[in-house]
Amino acid sequence: MPPTYLLARDHLERAAALLRGDDGRARQVLYIIERTINLMDDMLPEPRARKSNVLDFEAFKESRAQMK
């Protein structure tokens, strides 16, 4: 399992433990939950570039011009 997933699961377990306590820990629970959401967002797969055998000549010319 990816380390991000394991860390997110750990945060959820800590939040559950705090919920069993008194209401004074609400801010801690809020922080843990927000952090968990951010970790889950990090796990989303990045969109893959479509592979194509078509060459965009304008983009090619621009990239060659930047290399000079």
Backbone as JSON Lines, residues from 0, in Angstrom:
{"i":0,"aa":"M","n":[0.84,-1.18,0.0],"ca":[0.0,0.0,0.0],"c":[0.89,1.25,0.0]}
{"i":1,"aa":"P","n":[0.44,2.29,-0.7],"ca":[1.23,3.52,-0.72],"c":[1.3,4.15,0.68]}
{"i":2,"aa":"P","n":[2.42,4.8,1.01],"ca":[2.54,5.4,2.33],"c":[1.49,6.48,2.59]}
{"i":3,"aa":"T","n":[1.03,7.16,1.55],"ca":[0.0,8.18,1.74],"c":[-1.29,7.55,2.23]}
{"i":4,"aa":"Y","n":[-1.64,6.4,1.68],"ca":[-2.85,5.71,2.11],"c":[-2.73,5.28,3.58]}
{"i":5,"aa":"L","n":[-1.57,4.74,3.95],"ca":[-1.39,4.3,5.33],"c":[-1.45,5.48,6.29]}
{"i":6,"aa":"L","n":[-0.87,6.61,5.91],"ca":[-0.92,7.79,6.75],"c":[-2.35,8.31,6.88]}
{"i":7,"aa":"A","n":[-3.1,8.28,5.79],"ca":[-4.5,8.71,5.83],"c":[-5.31,7.82,6.76]}
{"i":8,"aa":"R","n":[-5.08,6.53,6.67],"ca":[-5.79,5.6,7.55],"c":[-5.45,5.85,9.01]}
{"i":9,"aa":"D","n":[-4.19,6.13,9.29],"ca":[-3.76,6.44,10.65],"c":[-4.47,7.69,11.17]}
{"i":10,"aa":"H","n":[-4.59,8.71,10.32],"ca":[-5.3,9.92,10.72],"c":[-6.76,9.63,11.04]}
{"i":11,"aa":"L","n":[-7.39,8.8,10.24],"ca":[-8.79,8.45,10.51],"c":[-8.94,7.7,11.83]}
{"i":12,"aa":"E","n":[-8.0,6.82,12.11],"ca":[-8.04,6.09,13.38],"c":[-7.88,7.03,14.56]}
{"i":13,"aa":"R","n":[-6.98,8.02,14.43],"ca":[-6.81,9.01,15.5],"c":[-8.06,9.85,15.68]}
{"i":14,"aa":"A","n":[-8.72,10.21,14.59],"ca":[-9.96,10.99,14.68],"c":[-11.04,10.19,15.4]}
{"i":15,"aa":"A","n":[-11.14,8.92,15.08],"ca":[-12.15,8.09,15.74],"c":[-11.88,7.99,17.24]}
{"i":16,"aa":"A","n":[-10.62,7.87,17.62],"ca":[-10.28,7.8,19.04],"c":[-10.63,9.1,19.75]}
{"i":17,"aa":"L","n":[-10.41,10.23,19.1],"ca":[-10.74,11.52,19.71],"c":[-12.24,11.72,19.85]}
{"i":18,"aa":"L","n":[-13.0,11.18,18.93],"ca":[-14.45,11.32,19.01],"c":[-15.02,10.61,20.23]}
{"i":19,"aa":"R","n":[-14.32,9.62,20.71],"ca":[-14.78,8.91,21.92],"c":[-14.54,9.74,23.18]}
{"i":20,"aa":"G","n":[-13.7,10.79,23.05],"ca":[-13.36,11.63,24.2],"c":[-14.37,12.75,24.38]}
{"i":21,"aa":"D","n":[-13.95,13.77,25.15],"ca":[-14.84,14.91,25.41],"c":[-14.86,15.87,24.23]}
{"i":22,"aa":"D","n":[-15.74,16.85,24.28],"ca":[-15.93,17.8,23.18],"c":[-14.79,18.81,23.05]}
{"i":23,"aa":"G","n":[-13.91,18.9,24.03],"ca":[-12.82,19.86,23.98],"c":[-11.8,19.55,22.91]}
{"i":24,"aa":"R","n":[-11.88,18.41,22.32],"ca":[-10.9,18.01,21.29],"c":[-11.44,18.2,19.88]}
{"i":25,"aa":"A","n":[-12.49,18.96,19.73],"ca":[-13.12,19.12,18.41],"c":[-12.16,19.74,17.41]}
{"i":26,"aa":"R","n":[-11.35,20.7,17.83],"ca":[-10.39,21.31,16.9],"c":[-9.36,20.32,16.43]}
{"i":27,"aa":"Q","n":[-8.92,19.43,17.31],"ca":[-7.96,18.41,16.91],"c":[-8.57,17.47,15.88]}
{"i":28,"aa":"V","n":[-9.81,17.11,16.1],"ca":[-10.5,16.22,15.15],"c":[-10.65,16.92,13.81]}
{"i":29,"aa":"L","n":[-11.01,18.19,13.83],"ca":[-11.15,18.95,12.6],"c":[-9.84,18.98,11.83]}
{"i":30,"aa":"Y","n":[-8.72,19.24,12.51],"ca":[-7.42,19.27,11.86],"c":[-7.09,17.9,11.25]}
{"i":31,"aa":"I","n":[-7.31,16.85,11.99],"ca":[-7.0,15.5,11.49],"c":[-7.85,15.17,10.27]}
{"i":32,"aa":"I","n":[-9.11,15.51,10.3],"ca":[-9.99,15.21,9.17],"c":[-9.59,16.03,7.95]}
{"i":33,"aa":"E","n":[-9.27,17.31,8.14],"ca":[-8.84,18.13,7.01],"c":[-7.55,17.6,6.41]}
{"i":34,"aa":"R","n":[-6.63,17.19,7.25],"ca":[-5.36,16.64,6.77],"c":[-5.6,15.34,6.0]}
{"i":35,"aa":"T","n":[-6.52,14.53,6.48],"ca":[-6.85,13.28,5.81],"c":[-7.42,13.53,4.43]}
{"i":36,"aa":"I","n":[-8.3,14.51,4.33],"ca":[-8.88,14.85,3.03],"c":[-7.78,15.27,2.06]}
{"i":37,"aa":"N","n":[-6.85,16.09,2.54],"ca":[-5.74,16.51,1.67],"c":[-4.9,15.32,1.24]}
{"i":38,"aa":"L","n":[-4.66,14.38,2.12],"ca":[-3.89,13.19,1.76],"c":[-4.62,12.35,0.72]}
{"i":39,"aa":"M","n":[-5.93,12.25,0.88],"ca":[-6.72,11.48,-0.09],"c":[-6.67,12.14,-1.46]}
{"i":40,"aa":"D","n":[-6.68,13.48,-1.49],"ca":[-6.59,14.18,-2.76],"c":[-5.25,13.92,-3.43]}
{"i":41,"aa":"D","n":[-4.19,13.76,-2.63],"ca":[-2.86,13.47,-3.18],"c":[-2.82,12.12,-3.87]}
{"i":42,"aa":"M","n":[-3.72,11.24,-3.5],"ca":[-3.71,9.88,-4.05],"c":[-4.42,9.79,-5.4]}
{"i":43,"aa":"L","n":[-5.14,10.84,-5.8],"ca":[-5.86,10.78,-7.07],"c":[-4.87,10.62,-8.22]}
{"i":44,"aa":"P","n":[-5.17,9.73,-9.14],"ca":[-4.24,9.55,-10.26],"c":[-4.21,10.78,-11.16]}
{"i":45,"aa":"E","n":[-3.04,11.11,-11.64],"ca":[-2.89,12.23,-12.54],"c":[-3.39,11.82,-13.92]}
{"i":46,"aa":"P","n":[-4.04,12.75,-14.59],"ca":[-4.52,12.39,-15.94],"c":[-3.33,12.1,-16.86]}
{"i":47,"aa":"R","n":[-3.47,11.04,-17.6],"ca":[-2.4,10.64,-18.51],"c":[-2.54,11.39,-19.83]}
{"i":48,"aa":"A","n":[-1.42,11.74,-20.36],"ca":[-1.43,12.39,-21.67],"c":[-1.79,11.35,-22.72]}
{"i":49,"aa":"R","n":[-2.61,11.78,-23.63],"ca":[-2.99,10.85,-24.69],"c":[-1.82,10.68,-25.64]}
{"i":50,"aa":"K","n":[-1.52,9.45,-25.93],"ca":[-0.45,9.16,-26.88],"c":[-1.03,9.21,-28.28]}
{"i":51,"aa":"S","n":[-0.31,9.88,-29.12],"ca":[-0.77,10.03,-30.48],"c":[0.44,10.03,-31.4]}
{"i":52,"aa":"N","n":[0.23,9.62,-32.6],"ca":[1.32,9.65,-33.56],"c":[1.24,10.91,-34.43]}
{"i":53,"aa":"V","n":[0.41,11.87,-34.02],"ca":[0.27,13.12,-34.76],"c":[1.17,14.16,-34.11]}
{"i":54,"aa":"L","n":[1.98,14.84,-34.92],"ca":[2.91,15.85,-34.44],"c":[2.32,17.24,-34.66]}
{"i":55,"aa":"D","n":[2.31,18.04,-33.62],"ca":[1.87,19.43,-33.72],"c":[3.1,20.25,-34.1]}
{"i":56,"aa":"F","n":[3.19,20.67,-35.33],"ca":[4.38,21.36,-35.81],"c":[4.61,22.69,-35.1]}
{"i":57,"aa":"E","n":[3.55,23.41,-34.78],"ca":[3.72,24.69,-34.09],"c":[4.32,24.46,-32.7]}
{"i":58,"aa":"A","n":[3.83,23.49,-31.98],"ca":[4.37,23.18,-30.65],"c":[5.82,22.72,-30.77]}
{"i":59,"aa":"F","n":[6.13,21.96,-31.83],"ca":[7.49,21.49,-32.05],"c":[8.43,22.67,-32.32]}
{"i":60,"aa":"K","n":[7.99,23.59,-33.15],"ca":[8.81,24.76,-33.47],"c":[9.05,25.6,-32.21]}
{"i":61,"aa":"E","n":[8.01,25.78,-31.39],"ca":[8.14,26.56,-30.16],"c":[9.14,25.9,-29.19]}
{"i":62,"aa":"S","n":[9.05,24.6,-29.07],"ca":[9.95,23.91,-28.15],"c":[11.4,23.98,-28.65]}
{"i":63,"aa":"R","n":[11.59,23.91,-29.96],"ca":[12.94,24.03,-30.53],"c":[13.48,25.44,-30.36]}
{"i":64,"aa":"A","n":[12.62,26.43,-30.48],"ca":[13.04,27.82,-30.32],"c":[13.45,28.11,-28.88]}
{"i":65,"aa":"Q","n":[12.79,27.49,-27.92],"ca":[13.12,27.69,-26.5],"c":[14.44,27.02,-26.14]}
{"i":66,"aa":"M","n":[14.81,26.0,-26.88],"ca":[16.05,25.28,-26.59],"c":[17.27,26.07,-27.02]}
{"i":67,"aa":"K","n":[17.12,26.99,-27.97],"ca":[18.27,27.76,-28.49],"c":[18.68,28.87,-27.58]}
